């Protein structure tokens, strides 16, 4: 469903993503891991069609990521929820329905379903400006799912969520994947990747180091301990880093440092 082939992204002399290959299949929950500045956010923006690659191809459902067809298939949930503060949660969901041009009757039924899934009925008709972070995040997730996407892309989905909200979101990911949706989850919470992911991809300095199930990655890295230990080994652990991903995509930073071979 999501396919990147030899994707490179440069910002001036800065290379944020370097020859990246990545596949997320329908029904797969893919955990996208990497240190700060590894290139995860730039990659996600290219998948969502917000950035174009300097080289290579990004396709969603067989369509170029920047095409209208691809965008109809995608739902993107950023790490910080953005809502129109002077709308109620229900009004915001209806606004999203209008943007997608969905059938009103079917969309209204879907909104009611999502209100129950995310346990929002107690506050959905209050103004968004009165919501907590967790309330806002639930509305954002509901808005991402209202058009029934075939690819769900989430960036740090559990940031700031209480345990109950976190459990709802984790159950959502599993349900979406089991229904055939391709789920790409970028996270720093390695325990979540260990718990949920069918496939794990570890990126550093814009390059994919390893992909596979946790068992496959452990075998290839010749390590059988916690994912945290494996992750630190592959990405250089506590060694000083130079970010491969410029803040706010600004050009002009220094060239990435080559860490050398990380596998035995």
C-alpha positions as CSV (number, residue, x, y, z in Angstrom):
1,X,0.0,0.0,0.0
2,X,2.9,2.4,0.9
3,X,6.0,2.1,-1.1
4,X,9.2,4.1,-1.2
5,X,11.9,3.2,-3.8
6,X,15.3,4.7,-3.5
7,X,14.0,7.9,-2.0
8,X,16.4,10.7,-1.2
9,X,15.5,14.1,0.1
10,X,17.9,17.0,0.2
11,X,17.6,20.5,1.7
12,X,20.3,22.4,0.0
13,X,23.5,20.6,0.9
14,X,21.8,18.7,3.7
15,X,20.7,15.1,3.0
16,X,17.8,14.2,5.3
17,X,16.8,10.9,3.6
18,X,19.3,8.9,1.7
19,X,18.2,6.1,-0.7
20,X,15.4,4.9,1.5
21,X,13.4,1.7,0.5
22,X,10.3,1.0,2.6
23,X,7.2,-1.0,2.1
24,X,4.1,-1.1,4.3
25,X,1.5,-3.7,3.1
26,X,-2.2,-3.7,3.6
27,X,-3.1,-5.2,7.0
28,X,0.4,-4.5,8.3
29,X,1.3,-2.5,11.4
30,X,4.8,-1.1,10.7
31,X,6.7,0.6,13.6
32,X,9.1,3.3,12.2
33,X,11.9,3.8,14.7
34,X,14.9,6.1,14.8
35,X,16.7,8.7,16.9
36,X,15.9,12.3,16.8
37,X,17.0,13.7,13.4
38,X,17.1,10.3,11.7
39,X,14.7,11.3,8.9
40,X,11.4,9.9,10.1
41,X,9.4,13.1,9.9
42,X,10.8,14.0,6.5
43,X,9.8,10.5,5.3
44,X,6.3,10.8,6.7
45,X,5.9,14.2,5.0
46,X,6.9,12.7,1.6
47,X,4.4,9.8,2.1
48,X,1.7,12.3,2.8
49,X,2.5,14.4,-0.2
50,X,3.6,17.4,1.8
51,X,7.2,17.1,0.4
52,X,8.5,15.8,-2.9
53,X,11.6,13.6,-3.0
54,X,14.8,14.8,-4.6
55,X,15.1,11.4,-6.1
56,X,13.2,8.1,-6.1
57,X,9.5,7.3,-5.9
58,X,6.9,7.5,-3.2
59,X,3.6,5.7,-4.0
60,X,0.4,5.0,-2.0
61,X,-2.0,2.5,-3.4
62,X,0.0,2.5,-6.6
63,X,-0.5,6.3,-7.1
64,X,2.2,9.0,-6.7
65,X,2.1,10.3,-3.1
66,X,1.4,13.9,-4.3
67,X,-1.7,12.8,-6.4
68,X,-5.3,13.4,-5.4
69,X,-5.9,9.6,-5.6
70,X,-3.2,8.9,-3.0
71,X,-4.4,11.6,-0.6
72,X,-7.9,10.1,-0.7
73,X,-6.4,6.9,0.6
74,X,-4.3,8.4,3.5
75,X,-5.0,9.5,7.0
76,X,-2.3,11.4,8.8
77,X,-2.2,12.1,12.6
78,X,0.6,14.4,13.7
79,X,2.1,14.3,17.2
80,X,0.3,17.5,18.2
81,X,-3.5,17.7,17.7
82,X,-4.7,20.8,15.7
83,X,-8.4,21.7,16.0
84,X,-10.5,24.8,15.3
85,X,-10.9,26.0,18.8
86,X,-14.3,27.8,18.2
87,X,-15.9,24.6,16.8
88,X,-17.3,21.7,18.8
89,X,-15.7,18.3,18.3
90,X,-18.8,17.3,16.3
91,X,-18.7,20.4,14.1
92,X,-15.0,19.7,13.4
93,X,-15.8,16.1,12.3
94,X,-18.6,17.5,10.1
95,X,-16.1,20.0,8.6
96,X,-13.8,17.1,7.7
97,X,-16.7,15.2,6.1
98,X,-17.4,18.3,3.9
99,X,-13.8,18.6,2.9
100,X,-13.7,15.0,1.7
101,X,-17.1,15.4,0.0
102,X,-18.5,12.3,1.7
103,X,-22.1,11.2,1.5
104,X,-23.7,13.0,4.4
105,X,-26.0,10.2,5.6
106,X,-23.2,7.6,5.6
107,X,-20.7,10.1,7.2
108,X,-23.1,11.0,10.0
109,X,-23.4,7.4,10.9
110,X,-19.6,7.0,10.8
111,X,-19.2,10.1,13.1
112,X,-21.6,8.6,15.6
113,X,-19.7,5.3,15.5
114,X,-16.4,7.0,16.1
115,X,-17.8,9.1,18.9
116,X,-18.6,5.8,20.7
117,X,-15.3,4.1,19.7
118,X,-13.3,7.0,21.3
119,X,-15.7,7.5,24.2
120,X,-16.3,11.2,23.4
121,X,-20.0,11.5,23.9
122,X,-19.6,13.4,27.2
123,X,-17.8,16.3,25.5
124,X,-18.2,16.1,21.8
125,X,-20.6,19.0,21.7
126,X,-18.4,21.3,23.8
127,X,-16.0,23.8,22.1
128,X,-12.6,22.4,21.3
129,X,-10.9,25.2,23.2
130,X,-12.1,23.5,26.4
131,X,-10.6,20.1,25.6
132,X,-7.6,18.5,27.3
133,X,-4.8,17.2,25.1
134,X,-6.2,13.7,25.3
135,X,-9.6,14.9,24.3
136,X,-8.2,16.7,21.3
137,X,-6.2,13.7,20.3
138,X,-9.2,11.5,20.3
139,X,-11.1,13.9,18.0
140,X,-8.1,14.1,15.7
141,X,-8.0,10.3,15.4
142,X,-11.7,10.2,14.7
143,X,-11.3,12.9,12.0
144,X,-8.6,10.8,10.4
145,X,-10.8,7.8,10.2
146,X,-14.1,9.3,9.1
147,X,-13.3,8.8,5.4
148,X,-12.2,5.2,6.0
149,X,-8.6,5.5,4.8
150,X,-6.6,2.6,3.5
151,X,-3.3,3.9,4.9
152,X,-3.0,5.3,8.4
153,X,0.1,7.3,9.3
154,X,0.7,8.4,12.8
155,X,3.6,10.4,14.4
156,X,4.2,9.8,18.1
157,X,0.6,8.8,18.7
158,X,0.7,8.3,22.5
159,X,2.4,11.6,23.5
160,X,0.6,13.2,26.4
161,X,-2.2,10.6,26.5
162,X,-3.4,9.1,29.8
163,X,-3.4,5.3,30.1
164,X,-7.1,5.0,29.1
165,X,-6.7,7.1,26.0
166,X,-3.5,5.2,25.2
167,X,-5.2,1.9,25.4
168,X,-8.0,3.1,23.1
169,X,-5.5,4.3,20.5
170,X,-3.4,1.0,20.7
171,X,-6.6,-1.0,20.2
172,X,-7.5,1.2,17.3
173,X,-4.2,0.5,15.6
174,X,-4.6,-3.2,15.9
175,X,-8.2,-3.1,14.7
176,X,-7.3,-1.0,11.7
177,X,-4.5,-3.3,10.7
178,X,-6.6,-6.4,11.1
179,X,-9.3,-4.8,8.9
180,X,-6.7,-4.4,6.1
181,X,-5.4,-0.9,6.6
182,X,-1.7,-0.3,6.3
183,X,-0.6,1.4,9.5
184,X,2.7,3.3,9.7
185,X,3.5,4.3,13.3
186,X,6.5,6.5,14.1
187,X,7.4,6.4,17.8
188,X,10.1,6.7,20.3
189,X,8.3,4.3,22.7
190,X,10.1,1.1,21.9
191,X,7.8,-0.9,24.2
192,X,4.9,0.1,22.0
193,X,6.7,-1.1,18.9
194,X,7.5,-4.4,20.7
195,X,3.9,-4.8,21.8
196,X,2.1,-3.9,18.6
197,X,4.2,-4.1,15.5
198,X,4.1,-6.8,12.8
199,X,7.2,-5.2,11.2
200,X,9.9,-2.9,12.6
201,X,12.0,-0.5,10.6
202,X,15.0,1.2,12.1
203,X,16.3,4.3,10.4
204,X,19.4,6.5,11.2
205,X,21.0,9.3,9.3
206,X,18.3,8.9,6.6
207,X,19.2,5.3,5.9
208,X,17.2,2.2,6.7
209,X,19.4,0.0,8.9
210,X,17.1,-3.1,9.3
211,X,13.5,-4.1,8.7
212,X,11.6,-7.2,9.7
213,X,9.8,-8.7,12.6
214,X,11.4,-8.3,16.0
215,X,12.6,-11.9,15.8
216,X,14.1,-11.4,12.4
217,X,15.9,-8.2,13.5
218,X,17.3,-9.9,16.6
219,X,18.6,-12.7,14.4
220,X,20.2,-10.4,11.9
221,X,21.7,-8.2,14.5
222,X,22.9,-11.2,16.5
223,X,21.2,-10.0,19.7
224,X,18.4,-11.5,21.7
225,X,17.8,-9.0,24.5
226,X,15.3,-6.1,24.7
227,X,14.5,-4.0,21.7
228,X,16.0,-1.0,23.5
229,X,19.4,-2.6,23.6
230,X,19.2,-3.6,19.9
231,X,18.1,-0.1,18.9
232,X,21.0,1.6,20.8
233,X,23.5,-0.8,19.3
234,X,22.3,-0.2,15.7
235,X,22.0,3.6,16.1
236,X,25.3,4.2,18.0
237,X,23.9,4.4,21.5
238,X,25.3,7.4,23.5
239,X,27.7,8.6,20.8
240,X,27.5,12.3,19.9
241,X,25.1,12.9,17.0
242,X,24.7,15.4,14.2
243,X,21.1,15.6,13.1
244,X,20.4,14.2,9.6
245,X,17.0,16.0,9.6
246,X,17.1,19.8,9.7
247,X,14.7,21.6,12.1
248,X,11.7,22.9,10.2
249,X,13.3,21.5,7.0
250,X,15.7,24.4,6.9
251,X,18.7,24.1,4.6
252,X,22.2,25.0,5.4
253,X,23.2,22.5,8.1
254,X,26.4,20.5,8.0
255,X,26.7,17.2,6.2
256,X,25.6,14.1,8.1
257,X,28.3,12.2,10.0
258,X,28.9,8.6,8.7
259,X,28.7,6.3,11.7
260,X,30.2,3.3,9.9
261,X,29.2,-0.3,10.2
262,X,26.8,-0.9,13.1
263,X,26.3,-4.7,12.7
264,X,28.8,-7.3,13.8
